[in-house]
Amino acid sequence: MLTAERYLTLFDRFDGGRALGEPVEATLEELAETLYCTTRNAKLVLKKLEEDGLIDWLPGRGRGNRSHIAFKAEKEPFLFGLVTAKAEHGDYRLSFELISSFGNGTDVKARFIDWLNVRFGYQKETVRGRTDCDTLRIPVYRQVQTLDPGCANFAFDGHLMYHIYDRLVTFDESLGRIVPGIAHAWSSDPSGMEWTFYLRKGVLFHDGRELTSEDVVFTFERLRQPGVPNSWMMRSLSRVEALGPRTVRFSLSRPNRIFDRFLCAAAASILPLDLCGLGEAYWRLPVGTGAFRLVTLSPHRIELSANTAYYSGRPFLDVVDIVIMPEDCRERSTIGMPSVMRAPNGEDEDDGLDPPMDWQALARLCNGCTMLTWNTNKEGWQQNDAFRTAVRHMLDPVAMQADLGGERALPAYCIRPEDSLKYIAKSAGEPQIREALRASGYDGETLRLVVHEKYEPDGKWIAARLERYGVRIDLFVADWKQSVDPAVVASGDFTVSGIVLAEDEVCEIDLYEHEACMTSAYLNATLKAWIVERIDRALAAFSAEERRSHMREIENRLRDDCYLVFLHHRRLSTQMHPSVRGASFSPQGWIDFKQIWLEKVV
């Protein structure tokens, strides 16, 4: 590898566009300087490059005779072969680093992306010496932020947690009810304050150890600790105790009649006792009891392998290989999934056109929405009710959908798509908007709009729309690291974010109580106290209708007082080869890996 990099380094420094094999003057001292080494080491490098047939080194003999070097491999095909070879061995990070270092002035990056595209999708290949291995390889355009359930906040992270770990119970979206998970049965007392779960026998962690009630107790004692972002889920937990090796009791301080629904969430994923005694080192390659075990975890690649001992049935896929692609490799989207799932043999051509007619379309409306949230913890015009109202009238969801299109499938007026369809929106004309802005007393002060880079198109549209009415905007586009920086978050007067209701009621509560959620971070103490009181009323309610009424009261106030401005609902869609069976969207809006299988197409 080092030899190849040295060849490319020397080629870039000395070739100068000459014909292949044409000698170019170069002193040993110049070569050593280029390679950042001594002349002695430079001689060793030149010898190795000659042995590999990459150069001819013609040392000058005698006074006044200059040395020459001749390059024998064209740069572009050499670099392309190098980066594809590294990718074949799973080192996608190094491939992109090589392209970044040596690809200027070439088409290697575009060619490499095309080459990768053929490898994405479903294929039968040899993995770790195993032949006929069913592999799903997909590109993802963002890194994992955390695999710690206590810190879970992003949909992609939660999606991975659902495959690596397991929970006491799970919500079956197709059945519309909670079904057994690690617990085969459970019950609660009439008050909704005591819950007992009975664990299956033979549930194994990926390292082979059997799960017991002690692991469950450890998990929830850890989750309830102060400072854990998802500790809000356990704020009513008084005690969790093991009544035996396979029985766990939760005692609550107040009624929660959907506590079992809380335990379906990614945050409630069961961890091994004391994190296998590894402390922080555990998170380098965490083990769970899920359908897939984690084999590789790096900033550039995630590899999952089927858990053949999974208690609920072995996955049909053998390997899921997730390649973390650089952001500039594609047009940004808020979905982050591959748009086309390819054939198992990888031979389908991708010419940029629509997939063939026999390909399967998979689409659904995302249960959730994209919205604007005002920072009520910061002084500024966002504290002015009339100003917030004027801005809401400026940001017409219908106009946003018409202008930006794409995955923005439906204008949003509520959190849920079905509620938006029933909502009767009242639009304001331009004269009314300008009068409302004038009446607010707005004086031309600049407001800071902080958006994550995946919402950059939405942020630009909002900024342009507001500036059209004279509201000055400083748009700050944050990358993934900046988007979780408390200082960056706090600096915004308002933001754009999204919610996916993977566990419906629980995710809606998470929007208001999760410490790291943008909406929660922007709610002032008075608003949050009012909201938490309504949430507690909802959790104590006997019926879903009563719970929904309390939660809708929160949503209505935040919308009507313009603390939230709903923007749009997203469409999730992909295309799949006819050989792919069992594909569906997970609650987080990603393709569920557990049920996919491949059928040979004749």
N, C-alpha and C positions, 0 to 999 in steps of 0.2 A: 504493500500500500504506500509506504513512504517513498519507495522508488518511483511509483507512478506520479505522486505529487511533485517530486523533485523534477521529473521530466516536464511536467506541465509548467512548473515555475520557470525553468530554464527556457522552455519554448516561448512563453509570454515575454520573457526579457530579451531574447536574442534573435528570434526568428525573423521578425520584421516583415512578414509577408512574402518571404522568398519561396521559390519553388522547393518542393520536398527534396531533401538530400543535398541541396546546394549549401556548401560550407559558408559559415559566417565567422568573422574574426571575433575572438573572445580570449582574453588572457585568463590564466588560472586564478589570478587575484580577483578579477571581475566575477568569475564563477563562484568563488568562495564568498564574496560579498553578497551575491544574489541568494546564495543558500544559507547565509548566516553561519558559516563554519570556517574552519581553518583551511589553508591550501592543502594540507595533508589529507584532511577529510574529504575535500573536494575531489582529490585524485581518486579516493576510494569510491566516491559516488559515480564519477565518470566511468571507472572500471566496471561497476555494477550495471550501469546503463548500457555500456557496450556489450557486456555479456548477455543482456536481455534483448539485444538487437534493436535498441531504441535510438542509439546515436552512433556516429563515428567521431572519434576524438583524434584530431590531427595536431599534435603538439609542435610548436615551432622549434626548429633546430638551428642553432647558431644565432649570432648577433643580427638583429633587424628582422628576423623571420617570425611573424606573428602566428599564434596558435589559432586553430579553427575548430568549430563544432558543426556537425551536420545532423539535422533531425530527420529520422526515418519513418516516423508515424505521424499522419495527419492529426491535428489537434482534435477536431470535432468528433470523428469516429472513435478516436482513442478515449476521449472523455466520456462519450456516450456508452461505450463498452464498459468503462470503469464504473460508472454510476449504476448501470443496470445490473452488473455483477454484484455490487454491494447490496442493491435492493433484493436480489434473488436470495441473499443470505439474511434478509430481514433488517439490514442496516439502512433504513430509509433516511435517518438523520444524516448520516455521512454522505449519502447521495446528494441531498439538497445542499449540504455544506460545500461539497466539491463544485456543484453547479454555481453556487454563489461566488466561490473563489475564482473559478476558471472559466465560467460560461459566458462572460461578456463578449458580445460580438459574434455569438454562435446561436444556432437554433436548438441547442441541446436541451434546454429547459422545456420547450414546447414538445420536442420529440419524446422526452422522458415522461411527460404528463400523458401523452398519447399511449406510450408503452404501458404505463401504470394502469390506464383506463381499461385496457384489455385484460389486465390481471384482476381488476375489481369485480366482485360479484361471486358467483358460486362456481367452484371448480373441484374436480377430483384430482388430487396430486399426492405426492409423497411428502410427508411431514415427519421429521424426526425418525426416519427410517421406516415409517409405516406407509404402505402403499394403499391406493384407493381410498384416500382420506377426504371426506367431504368437508371442504373449507369454504367459509364465507369471508371474503376480504373486502372491507369497505373503507373509503376515505372519510375522515372527520376533520373539520376545519377549526378545531379548538382543542386545547389541552384539558386533561382532567384537572379539576381544582382540588378535589379531595375524594378519598374513598372511606372517610370516617363518617359513619352514619350520623354521629352527633353534630356534624357540621354540614350535612347535606342541604343544599340550597338550589343547585342547578339541575335541570332535567337530565342532561347527559350523565352527570355523576350518579344521579338516582337510578338511571336506567342500568348502569353497570352494577350498582349495588344490588339491584333486583336479581341479577344473574349470579353474582359471586356469593352473596349471603342469602339467608332465608329468614322468614319471620314466623311468629307463632301462628298467625292466621293470615289469609290473603283475600283480597276482594276480587271475585270473578266478575269481570265486566259483562261477559256474555250472559251470565246467569243473573246478574244484578244483586248478588248477595255475597256475604262473607263465607269462605269455605276453609276447611282445615289446612294448616301448614305444618310447622313443627309440632303444634298442638293438635291432637286428633279430636279433642272435645274441650268445651269450656262452659262456664255458667256464671251468672251474676245474681246477687241477692236483689230483692224487690226495690231497695233504695238506690240501686245503681252505684253503690260505693264499695262493694267488695266483689272482686272478680277472681275466679279460679280457673287455671289452665292445666290440662293433663297432656304431658308430652309423649310423643311416640317413642318406642324403643328402636334402637339401631340407627338413629340419625347420626351420621359421621361428619366430622369436620374434614376438610381436604387433606389434613395431615394424618388421618386415620383414627383420631380419638373420638369416642362417642360423646355426644352432647348430653348434658344433664341439666337439672334445674339450677345448679350453681352457676352455669354459664348465663342463664337467663337473669338470675338475680344480679350478677356482675354487670351485665349489659345495661339494665335499667337503673342501677345505682350510679353507674358512670354517666348515663344520659341525664340524670336529674341534677348533676353537679352545677353550681353557679359558674357562669362563663361559657358553658356549652351552648352554642347557638340554638340547638333544638330542645333545650331543657324546658321550654315553655310547654312541651307536650306532657311533661310529668309534673307540672306545677301543683296539681291536686293530689299527687302521690304521697301518702303518709308513710307507707311501708310496703316493701316487696320482700317476700320470704319463701324459702323452699320448705315445703311440707313433707318432702321426701325426694328421692332422686329424680322423679318425673312429675312432680306436682308443684305448682307455683301459685301463690296467692298475692294479689294486689289489693291494698287497702287505701281508699281515697278519702280526702278530707271534705269533698263535696260531690254531689251526684254527677256522673258522666255516663249517660245511657248509651253512648256510642264509643266507649273506651276500647272495645274490640276493634272498631274501625281505626282508631289511632294506631293500633298495633299492626295494621296492614302497611303502614308507611315505611319508606326506605329508612327513615330515622330510627325505626324500631327493629332494624336488622340485628340478629343475634350474633354476638361476638364471643370468641373463646375466653374462658376465665383468665383474667389478668393479662390478656393479649398474648397468650402463650409465654408469658414471662419475658417478652422481648422489649417492652416499653415502646418508645418511638420507632425502634427498628422494625416493629411489626408492620408498619404502614408501607415499608418498602416493597413488600409482596404479601399482603394480607390474605389469610385463609378464612373461609366461611363454610357453610354447609350447602351452598347453592348449586344450581344445575351445572355451572361452569366454574372451574378453578382458574385462578390467575397464574399464568406462566411467565409473562413478561410485562413489566410496567416501566415505561420510560416516557420522557416528554415527547417522544416521536413515534412510539409504537406500544400497543396493548395487545397481548395475545391471550385468548381464553381457550381452554381445552375442556372437553366434555367431562363431567364428573360421572364416571361409569358406575359409581356406587350411590347415585342420587336416590333418595328414598321414594321420590315421587315418579321415578322412571327416567332412564337415561335420555339425554337430548338426542335428537336425530343427527344433528351436525356434530362433527368431530372437533373442528377448530374454528374459532372466530378471530380473524386477524384484522385489527383496527389500525390504520395508518393515519397518524396525525400529520395532515398536510399543512404547508405554510399558507397563511391567509391570502396571499396574493396569487394563489394558484386557481382561484375561481371567483366568480361574482358572489358577493356576500349574500347570505340568506339567514333568516332567523330559524331555519329548520336544522340545517347542518347534517343532512343525511344524503346518501347518493341518490341521484334522480333515476338511475337505471340499474337494475339488477341483471347481471349478464348470465349467459348460459354456462353450464358446468364446464364445458371444454374451452371457454374463453375465446371462441372463434368468431363471435358476432362482431360485425364491423360497426363502428360508431362514427357516422359521417355527419353528426350534428342534426340529423333529421329525426322525426318521430319514430319510436320503436315500431317493428312490424305489427301487422294487424292481429296476429295471434298472441301477442304478448298480453299479459294480464295487467290491468290497471288496479291499483290499490289507493283509495283516497278516503279521507274523512275530514270533517270539520273539527279543528282542535277545540277541546272543551276548556275554554279559557279565553283570554283576550290580551291585547296590547293596549297600554294606557299611559297617560301622562299623570304624574304625581307631583304636587307642590310640596316644597320643604317648609313645613310649618314650624320647624325648630330654628329657623333663620329669619332674622329681621329683613324686611324688604316688601316689595309690592305684592308678594304672594300672601301677605297678611291682610290685604285689602279685598273684602268680599266682592265689591263692585268690579275691581280689576280682574279677579279670577273669572267672574261671570262674563266679562267682555271677551276674555281670551277663549273661553269655552265656545262662544258664538263664532269666533274667528276660525276655530279648528273644526270645520264641518267634516265628520267621518265619511260622508258620501263623496265629498270632493277629494279627500285623501285616497280613498279606494280607486276613484276614477283616474287620478293623476299618477299613482304609483303602481296600481295593479299587482301582478305577480301573485304571491301567496295570500295577499290581503283579500279574503273571499267575501267578507260581510262587514258592513259598517257596525261598530259596536256602540251600544248605549248602556250595556249592562255587562257583568262579568261573563255570564253564560250566553251562548248563541241563541238558545231558545227564548230567553228573556228579551234579547235585543230585537228578535223578530216580532215580539208582541208590543214593544215599546213605541209609543207615538211621539216622535221627535218634533220639536218646534224649532224651526230654523229662523235666523234673523237676517234681514237684508243689510247691505253695506251701510246705508244711512243709520240704521239702528245700532250697528256695531260701533261706528265712529262716535255716535252720541253717547253710548255706554262707556266707551273708553274716555271720552272727555269728562263725563260725569264722575268717573273714578278718581280724577285728579292726577292721572299718570303724567310725570314730568320729563319723560325721555330717558330715565335711568336705564342702564344696560343690565339685563338679566342673564345669568349664567345657566345654560342648558347643558347638563351632563348626560351623555348617552353612551351606552356600550357600542362598540364598533359595529356589531350586528344590526343595530338600530340606526346606523348612520343615515340611510335614505330617509327614514321617518324624521330624524332630527333635522336634516336639511330642509325637508318640506315644511316642518313646523316653524323653523327659523325664518324661512322665506315668507310664509303666510303671515306671521306676526309683524315682520318688518314692512310688509305691504301696508299695514295699518299704522306704522310708525313706532312699533314696539321694538326697541333695540335688543339684539340677542348676541351673546358670546357663546358660540357652540363649541363645547369641548367633547371630543370623541375619545373615549377611554378604551384601552385594550383590556384583556382579561385581568391582568395584574392590577391595573389602575381601578377597574370597576369594583374590586373588593377592598380597596384602600379607604379606610374610614375618612381620611382627610379629603380625598377626592370626592367621595360621596357627600360629605358635609358641605363642600364648597358650592354645590349646585343650588340654584333657586328652584329648579324643577328638573325632572328627568322623564325618560321613557323606559318602561320595563314591561315584561310580560308575565302572565301567570298561566300555568297549565294545571288544571284540576285533576291530577292523577288519582287522588283519593277524594275528590269532590269536596265534601264538607270539611275534611281535615286540612286540605290544601287552602281552602278559603280562610280558615282560621290562621293558618301559617302566614298568609299574606299580611295579617295584622300583628302577629305576635313573634315571628321569627326575627331574632336580633340582627341578622345579616341581610334581611329582605329590604329592598329599597323603600317599599311602601311603609313598612314598619319603622324604618329608620327616619322617615320624614314626618311621622305623626308626632305631634307634641304630646306632652304628658296628660293634659286635660282630655284631649281626644281619645288617647289610648285607654285611659281609665274608663271612659264612657263605653268604648268598644268592648273592653274585657268584661265589663258588667253584663252587656248583652250576650256575649259569648257564653258566659256561665249560665245565663238563663236558658240559652239554646241547648246546652249540654244536659241540663236538668229536665228538659222537656220530654214528654212521653211519646210524642209522635213526630214523624219527619216533617209534617206540615207545620207544626208549631215551631220546630227548630228552624225551618226555612223562613218563617215569619220573622223571627228574631234576627237572623243573619241578613235578611233582605232589608230590615230597618237600618242596619249599619251601611249597607251598600247604597241605599237611597239617600241617606244623609250625606255621605261622602260625595256622591254624584250631584245632588241638588245644591249643596254648598260649594261645589266645584273644587273640592280638595283633590278629587280624581276626575280626569277627563278621559272617557273611554274612546278608543280610536278604531280598532278593527279586530276581527276574528280571523285566524289563519286557517288556510287549507293545507292539510298534509297529504302528499301524493307521491307515488313512485310507480315505476313500471317494472314488471318482472317477466323473465323468460318463462315459457310454458312448462318447463320442467320443475319449476319451483312450486312447492305445495305447502300449505299450512301457514303462510305468511299473514301476519296481522300487525297492527300498530299496538305498541305497549301503551299503558296509561300515560307515560311520559311523552308520547308522540314519536317514538322510535320504533324500528322494526324489532319485534320480539324474537330473540334468537332461539328460544326453547322449543318452539313448535315447528320450525322450518324443516322440511325434508325435500329430497330431490327424487324425481321420477324420470327414468330414462325415456327420452322422446324418440320414437322410431321415425 
